[in-house]
């Protein structure tokens, strides 16, 4: 959709006023073509600026028309996460609209309620720290779904676990399996140390009865240090596990999640 500026400029160039100005001043065809090309370059530059103003903090995103660029980038959600020491943590989620659209699909824009806009509403995330002791906010974490169709980001979580501050960056893998690609960190001194959060899933797989499978993402509840997942038999449809439920107890050991117990219900 054209902006008011673009509509006004287009009206001038396509109206008799433009032709009259050109003929009246005896401008050559080459000059006329130059002005038309200049007008369209101006529109492209304006669109790129308008689409990128929300994303100045995202170092890994470029707005443009290239295959490795996005056509639009907008903040879709923001807010405060909590306080760590003298620093207040806040977050931003970003809508990133890809250039690779089906040729016949109508153009969509971030926030317009279309399926495409909803699908790409949370394709990037930043966690920002602000302190009265620092002149400017700092970016602590930046995460981007560079493939624009494999990762969704949610509001980061800050919680206390046995006297330790834990930071969760929730990241869900697209698809019916709701895979968990989240990152977990523990506060050590004045930095965030990554918690190893994958090996425990393999431990659980070894502890469930033979013939049963885990097909969905495992999402630990860090407030209770538990997790729960349905168990699938070989011929089960992906919607409907019939092998019961695995109830898992976890603990944090040397900056990794470890399995304490697995019960099958």
C-alpha positions as CSV (number, residue, x, y, z in Angstrom):
1,X,0.0,0.0,0.0
2,X,1.4,3.4,-1.0
3,X,1.9,6.1,1.7
4,X,0.4,9.6,1.4
5,X,3.8,10.8,0.1
6,X,4.0,8.1,-2.5
7,X,0.4,8.6,-3.6
8,X,1.0,12.4,-4.0
9,X,4.2,11.8,-6.0
10,X,2.6,9.2,-8.2
11,X,-0.3,11.5,-8.9
12,X,2.0,14.2,-10.0
13,X,4.1,11.9,-12.3
14,X,1.1,10.3,-13.9
15,X,-1.0,13.4,-14.3
16,X,-0.9,16.0,-17.0
17,X,0.9,18.4,-14.7
18,X,4.2,16.4,-15.1
19,X,3.9,16.2,-18.9
20,X,3.1,19.9,-19.0
21,X,6.0,20.9,-16.8
22,X,8.3,18.8,-19.0
23,X,7.0,20.3,-22.3
24,X,6.7,23.8,-20.9
25,X,10.3,23.9,-19.9
26,X,11.4,22.0,-23.1
27,X,13.1,19.2,-21.1
28,X,14.5,16.4,-23.1
29,X,13.3,12.8,-23.1
30,X,16.5,11.8,-21.2
31,X,15.8,14.2,-18.4
32,X,12.2,13.0,-18.2
33,X,13.3,9.4,-17.9
34,X,15.8,10.5,-15.2
35,X,13.1,12.0,-13.1
36,X,10.9,8.9,-13.4
37,X,13.7,6.6,-12.4
38,X,14.7,9.0,-9.5
39,X,11.1,8.8,-8.3
40,X,11.0,5.0,-8.1
41,X,14.4,4.9,-6.4
42,X,13.1,7.3,-3.9
43,X,10.1,5.1,-3.2
44,X,12.3,2.0,-2.7
45,X,14.6,3.9,-0.3
46,X,11.6,5.2,1.6
47,X,10.1,1.7,1.9
48,X,13.4,0.3,3.1
49,X,13.8,3.0,5.8
50,X,10.1,2.6,6.9
51,X,10.5,-1.1,7.2
52,X,13.8,-1.0,9.1
53,X,13.2,1.7,11.7
54,X,12.0,-0.8,14.3
55,X,15.0,-3.0,13.8
56,X,17.9,-0.7,14.4
57,X,18.9,-2.9,17.3
58,X,18.9,-6.2,15.3
59,X,22.4,-6.5,14.0
60,X,21.6,-9.7,12.0
61,X,18.6,-8.4,10.0
62,X,18.7,-6.3,6.8
63,X,15.5,-4.9,5.2
64,X,15.5,-5.0,1.4
65,X,14.5,-7.1,-1.6
66,X,17.3,-9.6,-1.7
67,X,16.9,-13.3,-1.0
68,X,18.9,-13.0,2.3
69,X,16.9,-9.9,3.4
70,X,13.4,-9.3,4.8
71,X,10.8,-7.0,3.2
72,X,9.6,-5.8,6.6
73,X,10.8,-5.8,10.2
74,X,8.6,-4.6,13.1
75,X,8.4,-4.9,16.8
76,X,5.4,-7.1,17.6
77,X,5.8,-7.3,21.4
78,X,7.9,-5.8,24.1
79,X,8.1,-5.5,27.9
80,X,10.0,-5.9,31.1
81,X,11.5,-9.3,32.2
82,X,12.9,-8.5,35.6
83,X,15.9,-7.1,37.5
84,X,19.3,-8.6,38.0
85,X,21.5,-6.6,40.3
86,X,21.4,-3.0,39.2
87,X,20.2,-3.9,35.7
88,X,16.7,-4.0,34.4
89,X,16.0,-6.6,31.7
90,X,13.5,-5.9,28.9
91,X,12.8,-7.8,25.7
92,X,11.5,-7.2,22.2
93,X,10.0,-9.7,19.8
94,X,10.1,-9.0,16.1
95,X,7.9,-9.7,13.1
96,X,10.1,-10.5,10.1
97,X,8.3,-10.8,6.7
98,X,10.3,-12.8,4.1
99,X,10.7,-11.8,0.5
100,X,10.0,-15.4,-0.7
101,X,6.3,-15.3,-1.1
102,X,4.1,-17.3,-3.5
103,X,3.7,-15.2,-6.7
104,X,-0.1,-15.2,-6.5
105,X,-0.3,-14.5,-2.7
106,X,-1.5,-11.0,-1.7
107,X,1.1,-8.8,0.0
108,X,0.9,-9.0,3.8
109,X,2.3,-6.7,6.4
110,X,3.3,-7.2,10.0
111,X,0.3,-6.8,12.3
112,X,-2.4,-6.9,9.5
113,X,-4.0,-10.1,10.9
114,X,-3.2,-12.2,7.9
115,X,-2.0,-15.8,8.2
116,X,1.5,-14.8,7.0
117,X,1.7,-11.9,9.5
118,X,0.7,-14.2,12.4
119,X,3.1,-17.0,11.2
120,X,6.1,-14.6,11.2
121,X,5.1,-12.6,14.2
122,X,7.9,-13.9,16.5
123,X,10.9,-14.6,14.3
124,X,13.5,-12.6,16.3
125,X,14.1,-11.6,19.9
126,X,16.4,-9.3,21.8
127,X,17.1,-9.1,25.5
128,X,18.2,-5.7,26.6
129,X,19.8,-4.5,29.9
130,X,19.4,-1.0,31.2
131,X,21.2,0.5,34.2
132,X,21.6,3.9,35.8
133,X,25.3,3.2,35.8
134,X,25.5,2.9,32.1
135,X,24.8,5.7,29.5
136,X,23.0,3.4,27.1
137,X,21.1,0.1,27.1
138,X,23.1,-3.0,26.0
139,X,22.0,-6.0,24.0
140,X,22.6,-9.1,26.1
141,X,21.1,-11.7,23.7
142,X,19.9,-11.5,20.1
143,X,18.3,-14.5,18.5
144,X,17.0,-14.6,14.9
145,X,15.3,-17.3,12.9
146,X,17.4,-16.8,9.8
147,X,15.4,-19.3,7.8
148,X,12.1,-17.5,8.7
149,X,10.1,-20.6,9.2
150,X,11.8,-22.9,11.7
151,X,11.9,-21.0,15.1
152,X,9.4,-19.0,17.2
153,X,10.6,-16.9,20.1
154,X,8.6,-16.0,23.3
155,X,9.0,-13.6,26.2
156,X,12.2,-14.6,28.2
157,X,11.7,-15.7,31.8
158,X,13.7,-14.9,34.9
159,X,13.3,-17.1,37.9
160,X,15.0,-18.3,41.1
161,X,16.1,-21.9,41.5
162,X,17.6,-22.8,44.9
163,X,19.0,-19.4,45.3
164,X,20.3,-19.2,41.7
165,X,19.0,-16.8,39.1
166,X,17.9,-18.7,36.0
167,X,17.2,-17.1,32.6
168,X,15.1,-18.9,30.0
169,X,15.0,-17.9,26.3
170,X,11.9,-19.9,25.1
171,X,12.4,-21.1,21.5
172,X,9.8,-23.4,19.8
173,X,10.5,-25.3,16.7
174,X,7.8,-24.9,14.1
175,X,5.6,-27.9,13.4
176,X,3.2,-30.2,15.2
177,X,6.0,-31.7,17.4
178,X,6.4,-28.3,19.2
179,X,10.1,-29.0,19.6
180,X,12.0,-27.3,22.4
181,X,15.1,-25.4,21.2
182,X,15.1,-23.1,24.2
183,X,18.3,-21.8,25.9
184,X,18.8,-21.9,29.7
185,X,21.3,-19.8,31.6
186,X,22.4,-19.5,35.2
187,X,23.8,-16.3,36.7
188,X,27.5,-16.6,37.7
189,X,29.1,-13.5,39.0
190,X,28.1,-10.8,36.5
191,X,27.6,-13.1,33.5
192,X,25.2,-15.7,32.2
193,X,26.5,-19.3,31.9
194,X,24.8,-21.6,29.5
195,X,23.1,-24.7,31.0
196,X,23.5,-27.9,29.1
197,X,19.9,-28.8,28.4
198,X,19.9,-31.6,25.8
199,X,21.6,-34.7,27.2
200,X,18.8,-35.2,29.7
201,X,16.3,-35.9,26.9
202,X,18.5,-38.8,25.7
203,X,18.5,-40.1,29.3
204,X,14.7,-40.1,29.4
205,X,14.5,-42.0,26.1
206,X,16.7,-44.7,27.6
207,X,14.6,-45.0,30.7
208,X,11.2,-45.5,29.1
209,X,9.9,-49.0,28.2
210,X,11.0,-50.6,24.9
211,X,8.6,-50.0,22.1
212,X,7.6,-46.6,23.3
213,X,8.7,-43.3,21.7
214,X,8.9,-39.6,22.6
215,X,7.8,-37.6,19.5
216,X,7.0,-34.2,21.0
217,X,9.2,-31.6,22.5
218,X,10.2,-31.9,26.2
219,X,9.5,-28.7,28.0
220,X,10.8,-28.7,31.6
221,X,9.0,-26.7,34.3
222,X,11.9,-25.1,36.2
223,X,9.7,-23.9,39.1
224,X,8.9,-27.5,40.0
225,X,11.9,-29.1,38.1
226,X,9.6,-31.6,36.4
227,X,8.5,-32.4,32.8
228,X,5.8,-34.5,31.3
229,X,5.3,-36.1,27.9
230,X,3.0,-38.5,26.2
231,X,4.5,-41.8,25.0
232,X,3.8,-43.2,21.5
233,X,3.6,-46.7,20.3
234,X,5.0,-47.5,16.8
235,X,1.7,-47.3,15.0
236,X,0.2,-44.3,16.9
237,X,-0.8,-41.2,14.9
238,X,1.2,-38.1,15.9
239,X,-1.9,-36.6,17.5
240,X,-2.7,-39.4,19.8
241,X,-0.1,-41.2,22.1
242,X,-1.5,-44.5,23.6
243,X,1.6,-45.6,25.5
244,X,0.9,-43.6,28.7
245,X,2.6,-40.6,30.1
246,X,6.2,-40.2,31.3
247,X,6.5,-38.0,34.4
248,X,10.1,-36.8,34.9
249,X,11.9,-35.3,37.9
250,X,15.0,-33.2,37.2
251,X,17.8,-31.4,39.0
252,X,20.4,-28.8,38.1
253,X,23.9,-30.4,38.5
254,X,27.1,-28.6,37.5
255,X,25.2,-26.4,35.0
256,X,23.4,-29.2,33.3
257,X,19.9,-30.7,33.7
258,X,20.1,-34.3,35.1
259,X,17.3,-36.8,35.4
260,X,16.4,-37.9,38.9
261,X,13.4,-40.2,38.2
262,X,11.0,-41.2,35.5
263,X,7.6,-42.7,36.2
264,X,5.2,-44.1,33.6
265,X,1.5,-43.5,34.2
